[in-house]
Amino acid sequence: MDLKDQLKNLFPDHEPEDEPDNEGKEPSYWLQDDPIICKYEKRKGKPVTIIEGYNGADSDFKKLAKDLKTLLGVGGSFKNEAIIIQGDYRDKIMDFLKENGFSVKRVGG
C-alpha cells in the first residue's frame, strides 16, 4: 500500500488536485538581454566571486543569490546590486546561470 492509498483511506471525500509539472522548465527568474558579469576578486586575502549586472527585480536577484548559495553550499550575501559568493566558483556559477537561460560574461582571470 503506497502513500496515495493510505491518504485515500484516511480522507475518502478528498479529490486530489493535479500537480503542475515543472518539466517545461519555465524560467523562475526574469531573464535579460545583457550578460550578467561574473568576476573574481580577493578581499582581505580571501577569494570571492561577484555576480553583477542583473537589471531585474531585487526579489528575483535575492532568490538567485539564495539558489546559488544553496547549490554551492557556501556563504554569501546580496549587497549593492551584486551577489557576493565566498570562494572561487566562477565555473559552477556560470554553468548554473547558463542552464537557467542567462547569458554570462566572465571577467578577471
C-alpha positions in Angstrom: 0.0 0.0 0.0 1.5 3.3 -1.1 1.1 6.7 0.3 -1.8 7.7 -2.0 -3.8 4.7 -1.0 -3.3 5.4 2.7 -4.3 9.0 2.2 -7.4 7.9 0.3 -8.4 5.6 3.2 -8.0 8.5 5.7 -9.7 11.1 3.5 -12.2 9.3 1.2 -14.0 12.6 0.2 -10.9 14.4 -0.9 -10.4 15.0 -4.6 -6.6 15.3 -5.3 -5.6 18.3 -7.4 -3.4 17.9 -10.4 0.1 18.8 -9.6 1.7 21.2 -12.0 4.6 19.7 -13.9 7.7 21.7 -14.0 9.1 19.6 -16.8 8.6 22.5 -19.2 11.2 24.4 -17.2 9.7 27.8 -17.2 12.3 30.3 -16.1 11.9 31.1 -12.4 13.9 34.3 -12.8 13.4 37.3 -15.0 15.8 36.9 -18.0 17.6 39.9 -19.5 19.3 40.5 -22.8 22.5 41.9 -21.4 25.0 39.4 -20.0 25.5 39.0 -16.3 29.1 39.7 -15.2 30.8 37.0 -13.1 34.1 38.2 -11.7 36.7 37.1 -9.2 38.3 39.2 -6.6 40.3 38.8 -3.4 39.0 40.7 -0.4 41.1 40.7 2.8 43.1 37.9 1.3 40.1 35.6 0.7 38.7 34.7 -2.8 35.2 35.9 -3.6 33.0 35.6 -6.7 30.9 38.6 -7.6 27.9 38.5 -9.8 26.6 41.8 -11.0 24.8 43.4 -13.9 21.3 42.0 -13.3 18.6 44.6 -14.0 15.5 42.7 -12.9 13.6 43.0 -9.6 15.6 42.8 -6.4 13.4 39.9 -5.2 14.5 37.8 -8.3 18.1 38.7 -7.7 17.8 37.7 -4.0 16.2 34.4 -5.0 19.0 33.8 -7.4 21.6 34.5 -4.7 19.8 32.1 -2.3 19.7 29.4 -5.0 23.4 29.8 -5.8 24.4 29.7 -2.2 22.3 26.5 -1.7 23.7 24.9 -4.8 27.3 25.6 -3.8 26.9 25.1 -0.1 28.8 28.3 0.7 28.1 31.6 2.3 27.5 34.8 0.6 25.4 38.0 0.5 23.4 40.4 -1.6 24.7 43.9 -1.4 24.6 47.0 -3.7 23.1 45.3 -6.7 25.6 42.4 -6.5 25.8 38.9 -5.3 29.0 38.1 -3.3 29.8 34.4 -3.0 32.6 33.2 -0.7 35.2 31.3 -2.8 36.1 31.0 -6.4 33.2 29.2 -8.0 33.0 31.0 -11.4 32.8 27.9 -13.5 29.9 26.3 -11.4 28.1 29.6 -11.2 28.4 30.2 -14.9 27.1 26.7 -15.7 24.1 27.2 -13.4 23.3 30.6 -14.9 23.5 29.2 -18.5 21.2 26.3 -17.6 18.7 28.9 -16.4 18.8 30.8 -19.6 21.1 33.7 -18.7 24.0 35.0 -20.8 27.1 35.3 -18.8 30.4 37.2 -19.2 33.5 36.1 -17.3 35.7 38.8 -16.0 39.1 38.5 -14.3 41.4 35.6 -14.9 
